[in-house]
């Protein structure tokens, strides 16, 4: 069974840039996991970018 580890961060890089990230790592085995991530970037309080990605990690 997969085990979920969650994390969340809210970071102000400067007065005009804000980054919010949230995600989880689903551990399938001790050395194998799938990371799901979402990031929201806000620049100058008028332009926003959303990113969603998945990344597999396999250890040997």
N, CA, C and O atoms as a CHARMM CRD file, in Angstrom:
* protein
*
  240
    1    1 UNK  N      0.84400  -1.17600   0.00000 PROA 1      0.00000
    2    1 UNK  CA     0.00000   0.00000   0.00000 PROA 1      0.00000
    3    1 UNK  C      0.89200   1.24200   0.00000 PROA 1      0.00000
    4    1 UNK  O      1.91000   1.28100   0.69000 PROA 1      0.00000
    5    2 UNK  N      0.51400   2.22800  -0.75700 PROA 2      0.00000
    6    2 UNK  CA     1.29000   3.47300  -0.84500 PROA 2      0.00000
    7    2 UNK  C      1.11300   4.30200   0.41800 PROA 2      0.00000
    8    2 UNK  O      0.03000   4.34700   1.00100 PROA 2      0.00000
    9    3 UNK  N      2.18100   4.95100   0.82700 PROA 3      0.00000
   10    3 UNK  CA     2.16500   5.81400   2.00600 PROA 3      0.00000
   11    3 UNK  C      2.34900   7.25500   1.55300 PROA 3      0.00000
   12    3 UNK  O      3.25200   7.54600   0.76900 PROA 3      0.00000
   13    4 UNK  N      1.51000   8.15200   2.03200 PROA 4      0.00000
   14    4 UNK  CA     1.54600   9.55700   1.62000 PROA 4      0.00000
   15    4 UNK  C      2.29100  10.40300   2.64200 PROA 4      0.00000
   16    4 UNK  O      2.02400  10.32600   3.84200 PROA 4      0.00000
   17    5 UNK  N      3.23100  11.21300   2.15200 PROA 5      0.00000
   18    5 UNK  CA     3.87800  12.23800   2.97200 PROA 5      0.00000
   19    5 UNK  C      3.57700  13.57800   2.31700 PROA 5      0.00000
   20    5 UNK  O      3.88400  13.77800   1.14200 PROA 5      0.00000
   21    6 UNK  N      2.97800  14.49600   3.06800 PROA 6      0.00000
   22    6 UNK  CA     2.56100  15.78600   2.51200 PROA 6      0.00000
   23    6 UNK  C      3.48200  16.89400   2.97900 PROA 6      0.00000
   24    6 UNK  O      4.09800  16.81100   4.04100 PROA 6      0.00000
   25    7 UNK  N      3.56300  17.93500   2.16300 PROA 7      0.00000
   26    7 UNK  CA     4.31500  19.12300   2.53000 PROA 7      0.00000
   27    7 UNK  C      3.65300  20.33900   1.90500 PROA 7      0.00000
   28    7 UNK  O      2.94600  20.22900   0.90300 PROA 7      0.00000
   29    8 UNK  N      3.88700  21.48500   2.49600 PROA 8      0.00000
   30    8 UNK  CA     3.28700  22.72500   2.01400 PROA 8      0.00000
   31    8 UNK  C      4.20900  23.87800   2.37500 PROA 8      0.00000
   32    8 UNK  O      4.80700  23.89100   3.45100 PROA 8      0.00000
   33    9 UNK  N      4.32200  24.83900   1.47700 PROA 9      0.00000
   34    9 UNK  CA     5.18300  25.99800   1.72700 PROA 9      0.00000
   35    9 UNK  C      4.55200  27.23800   1.11900 PROA 9      0.00000
   36    9 UNK  O      3.91400  27.17000   0.06900 PROA 9      0.00000
   37   10 UNK  N      4.73100  28.34800   1.77100 PROA 10     0.00000
   38   10 UNK  CA     4.24900  29.64400   1.29100 PROA 10     0.00000
   39   10 UNK  C      5.41800  30.60400   1.45200 PROA 10     0.00000
   40   10 UNK  O      5.76900  30.96300   2.57600 PROA 10     0.00000
   41   11 UNK  N      6.02500  31.02300   0.35300 PROA 11     0.00000
   42   11 UNK  CA     7.28000  31.76700   0.40700 PROA 11     0.00000
   43   11 UNK  C      7.16300  33.08900  -0.32800 PROA 11     0.00000
   44   11 UNK  O      6.72900  33.12300  -1.48000 PROA 11     0.00000
   45   12 UNK  N      7.54100  34.16000   0.31500 PROA 12     0.00000
   46   12 UNK  CA     7.63400  35.46700  -0.33600 PROA 12     0.00000
   47   12 UNK  C      9.09500  35.68100  -0.69900 PROA 12     0.00000
   48   12 UNK  O      9.93900  35.87900   0.17500 PROA 12     0.00000
   49   13 UNK  N      9.38800  35.64200  -1.99000 PROA 13     0.00000
   50   13 UNK  CA    10.75900  35.83500  -2.45200 PROA 13     0.00000
   51   13 UNK  C     11.12600  37.30800  -2.38900 PROA 13     0.00000
   52   13 UNK  O     12.24800  37.66300  -2.02600 PROA 13     0.00000
   53   14 UNK  N     10.17800  38.15800  -2.74300 PROA 14     0.00000
   54   14 UNK  CA    10.36500  39.60300  -2.65200 PROA 14     0.00000
   55   14 UNK  C      8.98400  40.22900  -2.48000 PROA 14     0.00000
   56   14 UNK  O      7.98800  39.51400  -2.36300 PROA 14     0.00000
   57   15 UNK  N      8.92100  41.55800  -2.46500 PROA 15     0.00000
   58   15 UNK  CA     7.62100  42.22600  -2.33000 PROA 15     0.00000
   59   15 UNK  C      6.71700  41.96500  -3.52400 PROA 15     0.00000
   60   15 UNK  O      5.49500  42.03900  -3.39900 PROA 15     0.00000
   61   16 UNK  N      7.30300  41.65700  -4.68600 PROA 16     0.00000
   62   16 UNK  CA     6.50800  41.50900  -5.89600 PROA 16     0.00000
   63   16 UNK  C      6.36700  40.06100  -6.35100 PROA 16     0.00000
   64   16 UNK  O      5.72300  39.80600  -7.36900 PROA 16     0.00000
   65   17 UNK  N      6.94400  39.11600  -5.63600 PROA 17     0.00000
   66   17 UNK  CA     6.89900  37.72300  -6.07100 PROA 17     0.00000
   67   17 UNK  C      6.49400  36.82300  -4.90900 PROA 17     0.00000
   68   17 UNK  O      7.04800  36.91800  -3.81300 PROA 17     0.00000
   69   18 UNK  N      5.52400  35.95200  -5.16000 PROA 18     0.00000
   70   18 UNK  CA     5.04000  35.03000  -4.14000 PROA 18     0.00000
   71   18 UNK  C      4.96800  33.63700  -4.74300 PROA 18     0.00000
   72   18 UNK  O      4.51400  33.47800  -5.87600 PROA 18     0.00000
   73   19 UNK  N      5.41000  32.62400  -4.00400 PROA 19     0.00000
   74   19 UNK  CA     5.38200  31.24700  -4.47500 PROA 19     0.00000
   75   19 UNK  C      4.66400  30.40000  -3.42800 PROA 19     0.00000
   76   19 UNK  O      4.99300  30.45000  -2.24300 PROA 19     0.00000
   77   20 UNK  N      3.68500  29.62700  -3.87500 PROA 20     0.00000
   78   20 UNK  CA     2.96900  28.70900  -2.99500 PROA 20     0.00000
   79   20 UNK  C      3.10500  27.31300  -3.58600 PROA 20     0.00000
   80   20 UNK  O      2.80000  27.12000  -4.76300 PROA 20     0.00000
   81   21 UNK  N      3.54800  26.34700  -2.81400 PROA 21     0.00000
   82   21 UNK  CA     3.69100  24.97500  -3.29800 PROA 21     0.00000
   83   21 UNK  C      3.01200  24.01500  -2.33200 PROA 21     0.00000
   84   21 UNK  O      2.98000  24.24000  -1.12200 PROA 21     0.00000
   85   22 UNK  N      2.47500  22.95200  -2.88900 PROA 22     0.00000
   86   22 UNK  CA     1.88100  21.88900  -2.08500 PROA 22     0.00000
   87   22 UNK  C      2.07800  20.59000  -2.86100 PROA 22     0.00000
   88   22 UNK  O      2.06800  20.59200  -4.09200 PROA 22     0.00000
   89   23 UNK  N      2.25400  19.50500  -2.15900 PROA 23     0.00000
   90   23 UNK  CA     2.46900  18.24400  -2.85700 PROA 23     0.00000
   91   23 UNK  C      2.50700  17.07700  -1.90000 PROA 23     0.00000
   92   23 UNK  O      2.29000  17.21400  -0.69600 PROA 23     0.00000
   93   24 UNK  N      2.78800  15.93500  -2.47200 PROA 24     0.00000
   94   24 UNK  CA     2.86900  14.72700  -1.67100 PROA 24     0.00000
   95   24 UNK  C      3.77400  13.72100  -2.33300 PROA 24     0.00000
   96   24 UNK  O      3.94400  13.73200  -3.55200 PROA 24     0.00000
   97   25 UNK  N      4.35100  12.85800  -1.53700 PROA 25     0.00000
   98   25 UNK  CA     5.18200  11.77300  -2.03700 PROA 25     0.00000
   99   25 UNK  C      4.51700  10.46200  -1.63000 PROA 25     0.00000
  100   25 UNK  O      4.37500  10.17500  -0.44100 PROA 25     0.00000
  101   26 UNK  N      4.12000   9.68300  -2.60100 PROA 26     0.00000
  102   26 UNK  CA     3.49400   8.39300  -2.35200 PROA 26     0.00000
  103   26 UNK  C      4.57700   7.32000  -2.38900 PROA 26     0.00000
  104   26 UNK  O      5.08800   6.99200  -3.46000 PROA 26     0.00000
  105   27 UNK  N      4.92600   6.77600  -1.23600 PROA 27     0.00000
  106   27 UNK  CA     5.96800   5.75300  -1.13600 PROA 27     0.00000
  107   27 UNK  C      5.34600   4.38800  -1.41500 PROA 27     0.00000
  108   27 UNK  O      4.51400   3.90300  -0.64900 PROA 27     0.00000
  109   28 UNK  N      5.76100   3.77800  -2.52200 PROA 28     0.00000
  110   28 UNK  CA     5.25700   2.46000  -2.89900 PROA 28     0.00000
  111   28 UNK  C      6.10300   1.38000  -2.22300 PROA 28     0.00000
  112   28 UNK  O      5.56700   0.40300  -1.69900 PROA 28     0.00000
  113   29 UNK  N      7.41700   1.55600  -2.23500 PROA 29     0.00000
  114   29 UNK  CA     8.36600   0.72900  -1.49700 PROA 29     0.00000
  115   29 UNK  C      9.31800   1.69700  -0.80400 PROA 29     0.00000
  116   29 UNK  O      9.25700   2.89600  -1.07600 PROA 29     0.00000
  117   30 UNK  N     10.20200   1.22200   0.08800 PROA 30     0.00000
  118   30 UNK  CA    11.11600   2.16000   0.75200 PROA 30     0.00000
  119   30 UNK  C     11.98500   2.98200  -0.20400 PROA 30     0.00000
  120   30 UNK  O     12.39700   4.08900   0.14100 PROA 30     0.00000
  121   31 UNK  N     12.26800   2.45500  -1.39900 PROA 31     0.00000
  122   31 UNK  CA    13.13500   3.17800  -2.33100 PROA 31     0.00000
  123   31 UNK  C     12.41100   3.65700  -3.58700 PROA 31     0.00000
  124   31 UNK  O     13.04900   4.17800  -4.50100 PROA 31     0.00000
  125   32 UNK  N     11.10800   3.49300  -3.64600 PROA 32     0.00000
  126   32 UNK  CA    10.34200   3.89700  -4.82400 PROA 32     0.00000
  127   32 UNK  C      9.20200   4.80600  -4.38800 PROA 32     0.00000
  128   32 UNK  O      8.45200   4.47800  -3.46900 PROA 32     0.00000
  129   33 UNK  N      9.07800   5.95100  -5.05500 PROA 33     0.00000
  130   33 UNK  CA     7.99000   6.86900  -4.72600 PROA 33     0.00000
  131   33 UNK  C      7.59000   7.66700  -5.95800 PROA 33     0.00000
  132   33 UNK  O      8.34900   7.79000  -6.91900 PROA 33     0.00000
  133   34 UNK  N      6.40000   8.19300  -5.90300 PROA 34     0.00000
  134   34 UNK  CA     5.88900   9.10200  -6.92300 PROA 34     0.00000
  135   34 UNK  C      5.58400  10.41600  -6.22100 PROA 34     0.00000
  136   34 UNK  O      4.83400  10.44600  -5.24500 PROA 34     0.00000
  137   35 UNK  N      6.16000  11.49400  -6.71300 PROA 35     0.00000
  138   35 UNK  CA     5.93000  12.81000  -6.12400 PROA 35     0.00000
  139   35 UNK  C      4.96500  13.58600  -7.00800 PROA 35     0.00000
  140   35 UNK  O      5.17700  13.71300  -8.21400 PROA 35     0.00000
  141   36 UNK  N      3.90800  14.10100  -6.40100 PROA 36     0.00000
  142   36 UNK  CA     2.93200  14.93800  -7.08800 PROA 36     0.00000
  143   36 UNK  C      3.05600  16.34100  -6.51600 PROA 36     0.00000
  144   36 UNK  O      3.01700  16.52000  -5.29800 PROA 36     0.00000
  145   37 UNK  N      3.20500  17.33100  -7.37700 PROA 37     0.00000
  146   37 UNK  CA     3.45900  18.69300  -6.91800 PROA 37     0.00000
  147   37 UNK  C      2.58300  19.70400  -7.65400 PROA 37     0.00000
  148   37 UNK  O      2.27000  19.53800  -8.83300 PROA 37     0.00000
  149   38 UNK  N      2.19900  20.74600  -6.93600 PROA 38     0.00000
  150   38 UNK  CA     1.48500  21.88400  -7.50600 PROA 38     0.00000
  151   38 UNK  C      2.20200  23.14000  -7.02400 PROA 38     0.00000
  152   38 UNK  O      2.54600  23.25200  -5.84800 PROA 38     0.00000
  153   39 UNK  N      2.42400  24.07300  -7.92700 PROA 39     0.00000
  154   39 UNK  CA     3.06200  25.33900  -7.55700 PROA 39     0.00000
  155   39 UNK  C      2.29500  26.49000  -8.19100 PROA 39     0.00000
  156   39 UNK  O      1.88600  26.41800  -9.35000 PROA 39     0.00000
  157   40 UNK  N      2.10600  27.54800  -7.41800 PROA 40     0.00000
  158   40 UNK  CA     1.46600  28.77100  -7.90500 PROA 40     0.00000
  159   40 UNK  C      2.46500  29.90900  -7.73400 PROA 40     0.00000
  160   40 UNK  O      2.89800  30.20500  -6.62000 PROA 40     0.00000
  161   41 UNK  N      2.82300  30.53700  -8.83500 PROA 41     0.00000
  162   41 UNK  CA     3.75000  31.66400  -8.82700 PROA 41     0.00000
  163   41 UNK  C      2.97100  32.93300  -9.14500 PROA 41     0.00000
  164   41 UNK  O      2.21900  32.96700 -10.11800 PROA 41     0.00000
  165   42 UNK  N      3.13800  33.95900  -8.35200 PROA 42     0.00000
  166   42 UNK  CA     2.46900  35.23600  -8.57000 PROA 42     0.00000
  167   42 UNK  C      3.53100  36.32400  -8.67900 PROA 42     0.00000
  168   42 UNK  O      4.31000  36.54300  -7.75200 PROA 42     0.00000
  169   43 UNK  N      3.55100  36.99900  -9.81900 PROA 43     0.00000
  170   43 UNK  CA     4.54100  38.03800 -10.07000 PROA 43     0.00000
  171   43 UNK  C      3.85800  39.39500 -10.19500 PROA 43     0.00000
  172   43 UNK  O      2.86600  39.53000 -10.91200 PROA 43     0.00000
  173   44 UNK  N      4.37400  40.37700  -9.51200 PROA 44     0.00000
  174   44 UNK  CA     3.88500  41.75800  -9.61000 PROA 44     0.00000
  175   44 UNK  C      2.39600  41.87000  -9.32400 PROA 44     0.00000
  176   44 UNK  O      1.75700  42.84900  -9.71200 PROA 44     0.00000
  177   45 UNK  N      1.84200  40.87300  -8.64800 PROA 45     0.00000
  178   45 UNK  CA     0.42500  40.84600  -8.26800 PROA 45     0.00000
  179   45 UNK  C     -0.53200  40.94400  -9.45400 PROA 45     0.00000
  180   45 UNK  O     -1.71500  41.23500  -9.27400 PROA 45     0.00000
  181   46 UNK  N     -0.02200  40.70100 -10.67300 PROA 46     0.00000
  182   46 UNK  CA    -0.90000  40.75300 -11.83500 PROA 46     0.00000
  183   46 UNK  C     -0.73200  39.53800 -12.74100 PROA 46     0.00000
  184   46 UNK  O     -1.66300  39.18800 -13.46600 PROA 46     0.00000
  185   47 UNK  N      0.41300  38.89500 -12.72000 PROA 47     0.00000
  186   47 UNK  CA     0.67000  37.73200 -13.56100 PROA 47     0.00000
  187   47 UNK  C      0.80300  36.51100 -12.65600 PROA 47     0.00000
  188   47 UNK  O      1.56600  36.52500 -11.69000 PROA 47     0.00000
  189   48 UNK  N      0.06200  35.46600 -12.97300 PROA 48     0.00000
  190   48 UNK  CA     0.12200  34.23900 -12.17900 PROA 48     0.00000
  191   48 UNK  C      0.40800  33.05100 -13.08600 PROA 48     0.00000
  192   48 UNK  O     -0.06100  32.99500 -14.22400 PROA 48     0.00000
  193   49 UNK  N      1.17200  32.11500 -12.57700 PROA 49     0.00000
  194   49 UNK  CA     1.50400  30.89600 -13.30500 PROA 49     0.00000
  195   49 UNK  C      1.20900  29.71400 -12.39100 PROA 49     0.00000
  196   49 UNK  O      1.59200  29.71900 -11.22100 PROA 49     0.00000
  197   50 UNK  N      0.53200  28.70400 -12.92100 PROA 50     0.00000
  198   50 UNK  CA     0.25000  27.48000 -12.17100 PROA 50     0.00000
  199   50 UNK  C      0.98300  26.31800 -12.82600 PROA 50     0.00000
  200   50 UNK  O      0.98700  26.19600 -14.05100 PROA 50     0.00000
  201   51 UNK  N      1.59900  25.47000 -12.02500 PROA 51     0.00000
  202   51 UNK  CA     2.29300  24.29200 -12.53300 PROA 51     0.00000
  203   51 UNK  C      1.83500  23.06900 -11.75500 PROA 51     0.00000
  204   51 UNK  O      1.62800  23.12900 -10.54300 PROA 51     0.00000
  205   52 UNK  N      1.67900  21.96500 -12.46300 PROA 52     0.00000
  206   52 UNK  CA     1.32400  20.69000 -11.86600 PROA 52     0.00000
  207   52 UNK  C      2.19800  19.63100 -12.51200 PROA 52     0.00000
  208   52 UNK  O      2.24400  19.53500 -13.73900 PROA 52     0.00000
  209   53 UNK  N      2.90000  18.82600 -11.70100 PROA 53     0.00000
  210   53 UNK  CA     3.76000  17.81300 -12.28800 PROA 53     0.00000
  211   53 UNK  C      3.84900  16.59500 -11.38200 PROA 53     0.00000
  212   53 UNK  O      3.59800  16.66800 -10.17900 PROA 53     0.00000
  213   54 UNK  N      4.21500  15.46600 -11.99700 PROA 54     0.00000
  214   54 UNK  CA     4.44100  14.21100 -11.27600 PROA 54     0.00000
  215   54 UNK  C      5.84400  13.73200 -11.61800 PROA 54     0.00000
  216   54 UNK  O      6.28600  13.84800 -12.76100 PROA 54     0.00000
  217   55 UNK  N      6.54400  13.18900 -10.61800 PROA 55     0.00000
  218   55 UNK  CA     7.92100  12.75700 -10.82900 PROA 55     0.00000
  219   55 UNK  C      8.13500  11.41400 -10.12600 PROA 55     0.00000
  220   55 UNK  O      8.03800  11.33500  -8.90100 PROA 55     0.00000
  221   56 UNK  N      8.42800  10.34900 -10.90200 PROA 56     0.00000
  222   56 UNK  CA     8.74400   9.07100 -10.25100 PROA 56     0.00000
  223   56 UNK  C     10.20000   9.04600  -9.79800 PROA 56     0.00000
  224   56 UNK  O     11.07000   9.59200 -10.47700 PROA 56     0.00000
  225   57 UNK  N     10.46800   8.42600  -8.66900 PROA 57     0.00000
  226   57 UNK  CA    11.83500   8.25200  -8.16800 PROA 57     0.00000
  227   57 UNK  C     12.01300   6.79600  -7.76700 PROA 57     0.00000
  228   57 UNK  O     11.26900   6.27000  -6.93900 PROA 57     0.00000
  229   58 UNK  N     13.01100   6.15300  -8.36600 PROA 58     0.00000
  230   58 UNK  CA    13.29200   4.75000  -8.09900 PROA 58     0.00000
  231   58 UNK  C     14.71500   4.63500  -7.58300 PROA 58     0.00000
  232   58 UNK  O     15.65100   5.07500  -8.25000 PROA 58     0.00000
  233   59 UNK  N     14.89000   4.05400  -6.41700 PROA 59     0.00000
  234   59 UNK  CA    16.21300   3.86900  -5.83000 PROA 59     0.00000
  235   59 UNK  C     16.70600   2.44300  -6.02500 PROA 59     0.00000
  236   59 UNK  O     15.91200   1.50800  -6.13200 PROA 59     0.00000
  237   60 UNK  N     18.00200   2.29100  -6.06900 PROA 60     0.00000
  238   60 UNK  CA    18.61300   0.96600  -6.24100 PROA 60     0.00000
  239   60 UNK  C     19.48600   0.63600  -5.05800 PROA 60     0.00000
  240   60 UNK  O     20.08900  -0.43700  -5.01500 PROA 60     0.00000
